[in-house]
Amino acid sequence: MNVNNNLKEILEANYSEKVEILPVNTDRGPYYYINVTNKIKSIKNVDKMSSDEIMEMVRNNRYVFDLQTVKNESIFRDSKMSSSYFVTDFFINLMNNNQIKGLRYEKVGHAE
């Protein structure tokens, strides 16, 4: 995720132990790459799923997260499916309350 200085400061203040912030040189000024380092075992029963079931879940954005694992999280990666960043309503509300524009969210599942 590439971000500007305003978002960088919010992420540093709220998620300094969950993200890594790396500077990027651009023609438009300073920007930062955000690497989410908070990896947790968030997808319920993923170890019991076949490869086909996992691919179906990803294709259809029907993740089922473990509520006990994600209930206190706001930004994370799954330890097995680490190529995606996941956020909760808490993160979205924080961004909205700070008038951060330009982020796109897609509902990909629910927690139970």
N, C-alpha and C positions, 0 to 999 in steps of 0.2 A: 504494500500500500504506500503510495507516494503522498506526502502531506506537506502543507506549508507550516510556517513558524507558529501560527496560532494553535493549530491542532497539535503540533509537536509539544507545546507547553502544557496543554491539557492532558495529553497522554503521559508526559513525564510526571505531572503532579498526581495523577490517579493510578497509573499502571507501570511505574518505574521498574517493578520487579517482574512484570509480565511481558514487557516488550523491550526490544533492542532498537535504538534509534540511530540510524546511520546517515550522515550528511551526503547529499548528492549535488554535484555541481551542474547547474543548468544556465542557459542563456537568460532565463526569466528571473533569476535570483536564487536565493537559498531554498532548497526543498530537502525533505528527509524521507528515507525509506524506513518503514516500520516493519520489523520482523517480530511476530508474536512468538515468544519463547515459552509461553504457558501451555504446555502439553499435558492433557489429562485423559484418562480413560473415560470418555464422555458418552460414547454410543452404547446403548444398552444391548447386551448379548452379542456384540459384534464378533466375539471369539467363537460363537456357536454358528455363525452364518457361513454359508457357502460363498464362493467367489461370485456366483450368479446372483445370489440374494444381495450381496453388497453392491454389485453393479446396478441392480434394479433399484435399490434404495437411493443411490447417487443419481441415477438417471431421472428418477421421479421426484427428487427432493423430498423424500419421506424418511428422514432420519428420526429415530426415536432415541432421545437422550435420557440418560439415567438422572432422574430428578435429584437424588441425593448427592450426586457428583457435581451437577451444574448449578444447583440452586444458589450458591454463593459466588458464582463466577459471572463475569460480564464480557470478557474477551478471552478466547482460548482456541487451541487446536486440539483435535483428537489425537491421542498417541499413536493410533494405528493408521488413521486417515489424515495425516498431518499436512497435506497440501492445501487444505482449506482453512480459512479463519472463520470462527463462529462468534457471534455476539448475542447477548440477551437484551431484553427490553431495558434493563438498567443502563447498558452502554448507549442504546439509541436515545433514551431520555437524557443522558448526560450530554450527548452531542447536540440534541435539540435545545436544551436549556442554555447551551453556550453558543447558540446560533451558528453552529458548524454546518455549512452547506456543501453539497457536492458528493456526499457519501451515498452509495446505493445499497439498500438492504433487500434481501430476498428471503422470504420465509422458506425454510428447508426442513422443518419438522417441529416436533414438540417434545416435551419432557414428561415422563411418567415414572 
